[in-house]
């Protein structure tokens, strides 16, 4: 089955709509860098990471663009409150985002356009809309897009034409979702804008771009310069961006170019914390930095995210997190067994059965992901393989079958990147553990099982987990 995705624009599951195969242009709405990105943001970024990995695994040549919003209402307000210029406020948060991205094993986009670096493209886009009569200058000096002159306005969010408030204007970047009105493309400068360095000269007046304008200008500039096209293949974001942000992107882009802005729109659902939408007001606001401070492994968080379909709400709870941690560890332990060719060796077979199981696994995982990125089903196939693979390793030695299975398993794990992180081991601990294991082995041989259990508990207290295998006792820091 060819890869199919749920297109918000058509409300249908459809094949990837690229027309210049194997190239696929992918635009994902990035963070607004006035603060640290929270784990709800990263839930969206992780679904997009899986999308990209699967596209590339399927043979597509993906060109990934993710913007960084370093000027908008929130950024300006935060900079003014801190008494800083824009770059002084945003640069540290840009660096933090990249650090968090790397911690969570998200593949870097090919380019990260920053809004403040694309002013010529934004000004040119506004000029084109003014020339075409779709935009107008308001009495407040700002430039607005007239939604009445965009016949298709509302088709992404499925707004009815009678809901449109013709002639009403809204200058705020984020406004009431029940008020589809003319929105600001370019905002006339004010004192605070000048104070923080958020003002640029333009033929239609000194000011700054509206948030919606920025994504259109940056994405069109990138694909226009690199590929000579004006249509994105796939545009992604969270569901709260459907209206007004993405609706407004479509309106201004298509009014300017006369072409489809994006062929396919994908939107991820929210992450809730213990059943409640994450918010500073509710005291349940978590960042990737909080995960690290709490000792949550990247493999654990990725497992948690992919156990829920990207279009379904994800509930972040202690119980769910613990289950994801155990799942990640289980995958890691099984991979170790494959790598070591671990097996009881009771039947003397060559492990070909294990290779057969692996050969069936890959098409099962591919079929699940081809069906609108059904990551829960894909992971279920991996865990079923672990169960069957462990039984086979207990029954027979690994041999060539283990090596073949490992090659397939590693390829699939690369899609999800859910294995536990390798933890650095303190040299003193590395010397102490073998000594205690040797003492435990002597206790077991002399049938002093009480002492053996005491040593196991002693190891556990130091964060060391042990496992008795036919090849000897193995240990790891957990």
C-alpha positions as CSV (number, residue, x, y, z in Angstrom):
1,X,0.0,0.0,0.0
2,X,1.3,3.4,-0.9
3,X,1.8,5.9,1.9
4,X,-1.5,7.7,2.7
5,X,-2.2,10.6,5.0
6,X,-5.2,12.3,6.4
7,X,-5.5,15.6,4.6
8,X,-7.3,18.2,6.8
9,X,-8.2,20.2,3.6
10,X,-10.2,17.3,2.1
11,X,-11.1,15.5,5.3
12,X,-9.9,12.3,3.6
13,X,-7.0,9.8,3.8
14,X,-5.1,10.3,0.5
15,X,-1.8,9.3,-1.1
16,X,1.1,11.7,-0.6
17,X,0.3,14.4,-3.2
18,X,3.9,15.2,-4.4
19,X,4.1,16.0,-8.1
20,X,7.9,16.1,-8.5
21,X,8.7,12.7,-7.2
22,X,10.7,11.6,-5.4
23,X,11.1,15.1,-4.0
24,X,8.7,16.1,-1.2
25,X,8.7,19.6,0.2
26,X,7.7,19.6,3.9
27,X,6.9,22.7,5.9
28,X,6.4,22.4,9.7
29,X,5.4,25.3,11.9
30,X,8.2,25.8,14.4
31,X,8.4,27.4,17.8
32,X,7.8,31.0,18.8
33,X,11.1,31.7,20.5
34,X,10.0,34.0,23.4
35,X,10.3,31.1,25.9
36,X,11.2,27.4,26.1
37,X,9.1,25.0,23.9
38,X,6.9,22.8,26.0
39,X,6.3,19.1,25.6
40,X,3.0,19.7,23.8
41,X,5.0,21.5,21.1
42,X,7.4,18.6,21.0
43,X,4.5,16.1,20.7
44,X,3.7,17.8,17.4
45,X,7.4,18.0,16.4
46,X,7.8,14.3,17.1
47,X,4.8,13.3,14.9
48,X,6.5,15.4,12.2
49,X,9.8,13.7,12.8
50,X,8.2,10.3,12.3
51,X,6.5,11.5,9.1
52,X,9.8,12.7,7.7
53,X,11.7,9.5,8.7
54,X,9.0,7.3,7.2
55,X,8.9,9.4,4.0
56,X,12.7,9.0,3.7
57,X,12.5,5.3,4.5
58,X,9.9,5.0,1.7
59,X,12.2,6.5,-0.9
60,X,11.1,10.1,-0.9
61,X,13.7,12.9,-1.1
62,X,12.4,15.2,1.6
63,X,13.3,18.9,1.9
64,X,12.2,20.0,5.3
65,X,11.6,23.6,6.3
66,X,10.8,24.6,9.9
67,X,10.4,28.3,10.7
68,X,11.4,30.1,13.9
69,X,9.1,32.9,14.9
70,X,11.3,35.5,16.4
71,X,9.0,38.5,16.0
72,X,5.3,38.6,16.9
73,X,3.0,40.0,19.6
74,X,4.3,37.7,22.3
75,X,7.9,38.1,21.4
76,X,7.7,41.9,21.4
77,X,5.8,41.9,24.7
78,X,8.3,39.6,26.4
79,X,11.3,41.6,25.0
80,X,9.7,44.9,26.3
81,X,9.1,43.4,29.7
82,X,12.7,42.2,30.0
83,X,14.1,45.5,28.7
84,X,15.8,43.7,25.8
85,X,16.1,44.0,22.0
86,X,14.5,41.2,20.0
87,X,17.7,39.2,19.2
88,X,18.9,39.5,22.8
89,X,15.7,37.8,24.0
90,X,15.3,35.2,21.2
91,X,18.8,34.0,20.5
92,X,19.1,32.1,23.8
93,X,15.7,30.4,23.2
94,X,16.7,29.4,19.7
95,X,19.8,27.7,21.1
96,X,17.7,26.0,23.8
97,X,15.2,24.8,21.1
98,X,18.1,23.2,19.2
99,X,19.4,21.6,22.4
100,X,16.0,20.2,23.2
101,X,15.5,19.0,19.7
102,X,18.8,17.0,19.9
103,X,17.9,15.6,23.3
104,X,14.6,14.3,21.9
105,X,16.5,12.9,18.8
106,X,14.5,14.9,16.3
107,X,16.2,15.1,12.9
108,X,17.2,18.7,12.1
109,X,15.3,20.4,9.4
110,X,17.2,21.3,6.3
111,X,16.7,25.0,6.9
112,X,15.4,27.1,9.9
113,X,14.3,30.4,8.5
114,X,13.9,33.1,11.1
115,X,11.2,35.7,10.5
116,X,13.5,38.7,11.1
117,X,15.8,37.5,8.3
118,X,13.1,37.4,5.7
119,X,11.8,41.0,5.7
120,X,12.4,41.6,2.0
121,X,10.2,38.6,1.1
122,X,7.5,39.7,3.5
123,X,7.4,43.2,2.2
124,X,7.3,41.9,-1.4
125,X,4.4,39.6,-0.5
126,X,2.4,42.5,1.0
127,X,3.1,44.7,-2.1
128,X,1.8,42.0,-4.4
129,X,-1.4,41.7,-2.4
130,X,-1.9,45.4,-2.5
131,X,-1.3,45.5,-6.2
132,X,-3.9,42.8,-6.7
133,X,-6.5,44.6,-4.7
134,X,-6.8,41.9,-2.1
135,X,-5.1,43.9,0.6
136,X,-5.8,47.5,1.7
137,X,-4.3,50.0,4.1
138,X,-6.5,50.7,7.1
139,X,-7.0,54.0,8.8
140,X,-4.7,52.9,11.6
141,X,-1.8,52.7,9.1
142,X,-1.7,48.9,9.1
143,X,-2.2,46.7,6.0
144,X,-5.1,44.2,6.0
145,X,-6.1,41.3,3.8
146,X,-9.8,41.5,2.7
147,X,-11.2,38.1,3.2
148,X,-14.3,39.1,1.2
149,X,-12.0,39.1,-1.8
150,X,-10.9,35.5,-1.2
151,X,-13.8,33.3,-2.4
152,X,-12.3,30.1,-1.0
153,X,-11.6,31.6,2.5
154,X,-12.7,29.1,5.2
155,X,-12.3,25.8,3.3
156,X,-9.5,24.4,5.5
157,X,-11.4,25.1,8.8
158,X,-14.8,24.6,7.0
159,X,-16.2,28.0,8.0
160,X,-19.4,29.0,6.3
161,X,-19.4,32.1,4.2
162,X,-22.2,33.6,6.3
163,X,-19.8,33.5,9.3
164,X,-17.4,35.9,7.7
165,X,-17.5,39.4,9.2
166,X,-16.9,41.4,6.1
167,X,-15.2,44.7,6.7
168,X,-14.4,43.9,10.4
169,X,-10.7,44.0,11.2
170,X,-8.5,42.3,13.8
171,X,-4.9,43.3,14.4
172,X,-4.0,40.8,17.0
173,X,-2.0,37.7,15.9
174,X,-4.1,35.4,17.9
175,X,-7.8,36.2,17.9
176,X,-11.2,34.8,18.7
177,X,-11.8,31.7,16.6
178,X,-15.4,32.8,16.2
179,X,-14.4,36.0,14.6
180,X,-13.1,35.4,11.0
181,X,-12.3,39.0,10.1
182,X,-9.8,40.9,7.9
183,X,-6.4,40.3,9.5
184,X,-3.3,42.3,9.6
185,X,-0.6,41.5,7.1
186,X,1.6,44.4,8.2
187,X,1.2,46.3,11.5
188,X,1.9,50.0,11.7
189,X,4.9,50.7,14.0
190,X,4.3,51.9,17.6
191,X,6.6,53.0,20.4
192,X,7.2,49.5,21.9
193,X,8.1,48.1,18.4
194,X,10.8,50.7,18.0
195,X,12.0,50.1,21.6
196,X,12.7,46.4,21.0
197,X,13.9,46.7,17.4
198,X,10.7,45.3,15.8
199,X,10.3,47.9,13.1
200,X,11.2,47.9,9.4
201,X,10.8,50.4,6.6
202,X,8.4,49.5,3.8
203,X,6.8,51.3,0.9
204,X,3.4,51.1,2.6
205,X,4.7,52.4,6.0
206,X,7.2,51.6,8.7
207,X,6.1,48.6,10.8
208,X,6.4,44.9,11.2
209,X,4.8,41.7,9.8
210,X,1.8,40.0,11.2
211,X,2.4,36.4,12.4
212,X,0.3,34.8,9.6
213,X,2.3,36.6,6.9
214,X,5.6,35.3,8.1
215,X,5.1,31.6,7.4
216,X,3.8,32.3,3.9
217,X,6.7,34.5,3.0
218,X,9.3,32.2,4.4
219,X,8.0,29.0,2.9
220,X,7.3,30.6,-0.5
221,X,10.8,32.2,-0.5
222,X,12.5,28.8,0.3
223,X,10.7,26.6,-2.2
224,X,10.7,29.4,-4.9
225,X,14.5,30.0,-4.6
226,X,15.5,26.3,-4.4
227,X,13.0,24.6,-6.7
228,X,11.2,27.3,-8.7
229,X,7.8,26.3,-7.3
230,X,5.1,28.1,-5.3
231,X,3.3,25.1,-3.9
232,X,4.3,23.0,-0.8
233,X,3.6,19.3,-0.9
234,X,2.9,18.9,2.9
235,X,2.3,21.5,5.6
236,X,2.1,20.4,9.2
237,X,1.2,21.8,12.6
238,X,-0.9,21.3,15.7
239,X,-4.8,21.4,15.4
240,X,-5.0,24.8,17.1
241,X,-3.3,26.3,14.1
242,X,-6.0,25.3,11.6
243,X,-7.8,28.6,12.3
244,X,-6.9,31.3,12.1
245,X,-3.2,30.7,11.3
246,X,-3.3,28.2,8.5
247,X,-6.5,29.5,7.1
248,X,-4.9,32.9,6.8
249,X,-1.7,31.4,5.3
250,X,-3.7,29.9,2.5
251,X,-5.7,33.0,1.8
252,X,-2.7,35.4,1.5
253,X,-0.5,32.9,-0.3
254,X,-3.0,31.8,-2.9
255,X,-4.2,35.4,-3.5
256,X,-0.6,36.4,-4.2
257,X,0.5,33.4,-6.4
258,X,-2.8,32.2,-7.9
259,X,-1.6,28.7,-7.1
260,X,-2.4,26.1,-4.4
261,X,-0.4,26.9,-1.4
262,X,-0.1,23.4,0.0
263,X,-1.5,20.1,-1.4
264,X,-1.8,18.3,1.9
265,X,-2.3,19.6,5.5
266,X,-1.6,17.4,8.5
267,X,-2.5,18.4,12.0
268,X,-1.6,16.7,15.3
269,X,-3.8,16.6,18.4
270,X,-3.0,18.1,21.8
271,X,-1.0,16.6,24.7
272,X,-2.8,16.8,28.0
273,X,-1.3,16.4,31.4
274,X,-3.4,14.1,33.6
275,X,-6.4,14.9,31.5
276,X,-6.0,18.6,31.6
277,X,-4.8,20.9,28.8
278,X,-1.2,22.0,29.6
279,X,-1.1,25.6,30.8
280,X,1.0,27.7,33.2
281,X,-2.3,28.7,34.7
282,X,-3.0,25.1,35.7
283,X,0.6,24.6,37.0
284,X,1.1,21.6,34.7
285,X,3.4,23.3,32.1
286,X,6.4,21.0,31.3
287,X,9.3,21.6,29.0
288,X,11.9,19.2,27.5
289,X,14.3,20.6,30.2
290,X,11.8,19.5,32.9
291,X,11.9,16.0,31.4
292,X,15.7,15.9,31.7
293,X,15.6,17.2,35.2
294,X,13.1,14.5,36.1
295,X,15.3,11.8,34.6
296,X,12.9,11.0,31.7
297,X,14.8,9.4,28.9
298,X,14.3,10.6,25.4
299,X,13.5,7.0,24.3
300,X,10.8,6.9,27.0
301,X,9.1,10.1,25.8
302,X,9.3,9.1,22.2
303,X,7.7,5.7,23.1
304,X,5.0,7.5,25.0
305,X,4.2,9.8,22.0
306,X,4.1,7.0,19.4
307,X,1.9,4.8,21.4
308,X,-0.9,7.3,20.6
309,X,-2.0,8.1,17.0
310,X,-0.9,11.7,16.1
311,X,-4.6,12.7,15.5
312,X,-5.7,11.5,18.9
313,X,-5.2,13.4,22.2
314,X,-2.3,12.1,24.3
315,X,-2.6,12.1,28.0
316,X,0.7,12.5,29.9
317,X,0.4,10.7,33.2
318,X,2.9,9.0,35.6
319,X,1.4,5.6,34.7
320,X,1.6,6.1,31.0
321,X,5.2,7.4,31.3
322,X,6.2,4.3,33.4
323,X,4.6,2.0,30.8
324,X,6.5,3.8,28.0
325,X,9.8,3.5,30.0
326,X,9.3,-0.2,30.4
327,X,8.5,-0.6,26.7
328,X,11.6,1.3,25.7
329,X,13.7,-0.8,28.1
330,X,12.2,-4.0,26.7
331,X,13.1,-3.1,23.2
332,X,16.6,-2.2,24.3
333,X,17.1,-5.5,26.2
334,X,15.8,-7.6,23.2
335,X,18.2,-5.7,20.9
336,X,21.1,-6.7,23.2
337,X,20.0,-10.3,23.1
338,X,20.0,-10.2,19.3
339,X,23.4,-8.5,19.2
340,X,24.9,-11.1,21.5
341,X,23.2,-14.0,19.8
342,X,21.8,-14.9,23.2
343,X,19.9,-18.2,23.3
344,X,19.6,-21.3,25.4
345,X,20.7,-23.5,22.5
346,X,18.6,-26.5,23.5
347,X,17.5,-27.5,20.0
348,X,20.6,-27.0,18.0
349,X,18.8,-25.1,15.2
350,X,20.5,-22.3,13.2
351,X,18.0,-19.6,14.2
352,X,16.4,-19.4,10.7
353,X,13.0,-19.1,12.4
354,X,14.1,-15.8,13.9
355,X,15.1,-14.5,10.5
356,X,11.7,-15.5,9.1
357,X,9.9,-13.6,11.9
358,X,12.0,-10.5,11.1
359,X,11.2,-10.7,7.4
360,X,7.5,-10.6,8.2
361,X,8.0,-7.7,10.6
362,X,9.2,-5.1,8.2
363,X,6.2,-5.2,5.8
364,X,3.8,-5.2,8.8
365,X,5.4,-2.0,10.2
366,X,5.5,-0.4,6.8
367,X,1.8,-1.1,6.2
368,X,0.9,0.4,9.6
369,X,2.8,3.6,8.9
370,X,1.6,3.8,5.4
371,X,-1.9,3.9,6.8
372,X,-1.8,7.6,8.0
373,X,1.2,7.0,10.3
374,X,-0.4,4.4,12.6
375,X,2.4,4.4,15.0
376,X,0.6,2.5,17.8
377,X,0.0,-0.4,15.4
378,X,3.5,-0.2,14.2
379,X,4.9,-0.3,17.7
380,X,2.6,-3.2,18.6
381,X,4.2,-5.2,15.7
382,X,7.6,-4.4,17.2
383,X,6.6,-5.6,20.6
384,X,4.9,-8.8,19.2
385,X,8.2,-9.5,17.4
386,X,10.1,-9.0,20.7
387,X,7.8,-11.6,22.4
388,X,8.2,-14.1,19.6
389,X,11.9,-13.4,19.2
390,X,12.6,-13.9,22.9
391,X,10.8,-17.2,22.8
392,X,12.8,-18.2,19.8
393,X,16.1,-17.2,21.4
394,X,15.2,-19.2,24.5
395,X,14.5,-22.2,22.3
396,X,17.4,-21.9,19.9
397,X,20.8,-20.3,19.5
398,X,20.9,-17.0,17.5
399,X,23.4,-17.9,14.8
400,X,22.9,-16.3,11.4
401,X,19.2,-15.8,12.2
402,X,20.0,-13.4,15.1
403,X,22.3,-11.4,12.8
404,X,19.7,-11.2,10.1
405,X,17.0,-10.2,12.6
406,X,19.2,-7.6,14.2
407,X,19.7,-5.9,10.8
408,X,15.9,-5.7,10.3
409,X,15.2,-4.6,13.9
410,X,17.8,-1.9,13.8
411,X,16.4,-0.5,10.6
412,X,12.9,-0.3,12.1
413,X,14.2,1.2,15.4
414,X,15.8,4.0,13.4
415,X,12.3,5.1,12.4
416,X,11.2,5.5,16.0
417,X,14.4,6.2,17.9
418,X,12.9,4.8,21.1
419,X,15.7,2.9,22.6
420,X,17.0,3.9,26.1
421,X,19.9,6.3,26.0
422,X,23.3,4.7,26.9
423,X,24.2,6.1,30.3
424,X,27.8,7.0,31.1
425,X,29.2,4.7,33.8
426,X,31.3,6.0,36.6
427,X,34.8,4.3,36.5
428,X,34.6,3.5,40.2
429,X,31.2,1.9,39.7
430,X,32.5,-0.1,36.7
431,X,35.3,-1.5,38.9
432,X,33.0,-2.2,41.8
433,X,30.2,-4.0,40.0
434,X,32.2,-7.0,38.7
435,X,33.6,-7.5,42.2
436,X,30.1,-7.7,43.6
437,X,29.0,-10.0,40.8
438,X,31.9,-12.3,41.5
439,X,30.9,-12.4,45.2
440,X,27.3,-13.1,44.2
441,X,28.4,-15.9,41.9
442,X,30.4,-17.5,44.8
443,X,27.4,-17.2,47.1
444,X,25.1,-18.9,44.6
445,X,27.6,-21.7,44.0
446,X,27.8,-22.3,47.7
447,X,23.9,-22.2,47.8
448,X,23.9,-19.1,50.1
449,X,20.9,-17.6,48.2
450,X,20.2,-15.1,51.0
451,X,23.6,-13.5,50.5
452,X,23.1,-13.6,46.7
453,X,19.8,-11.8,47.1
454,X,21.5,-9.3,49.4
455,X,24.1,-8.5,46.8
456,X,21.5,-8.1,44.1
457,X,19.7,-5.6,46.4
458,X,23.0,-3.8,47.0
459,X,23.6,-3.4,43.3
460,X,20.0,-2.2,42.8
461,X,20.5,0.5,45.4
462,X,23.4,1.8,43.3
463,X,21.1,1.9,40.2
464,X,22.5,-1.3,38.7
465,X,20.2,-3.9,37.1
466,X,21.5,-7.4,36.6
467,X,20.3,-10.3,34.4
468,X,21.4,-13.9,34.6
469,X,21.8,-15.4,31.1
470,X,23.4,-18.6,29.7
471,X,26.4,-16.4,28.7
472,X,26.8,-15.1,32.3
473,X,25.4,-12.3,34.4
474,X,25.0,-9.0,32.6
475,X,24.5,-5.6,34.1
476,X,23.4,-2.1,33.1
477,X,22.9,1.2,34.8
478,X,19.2,2.1,35.0
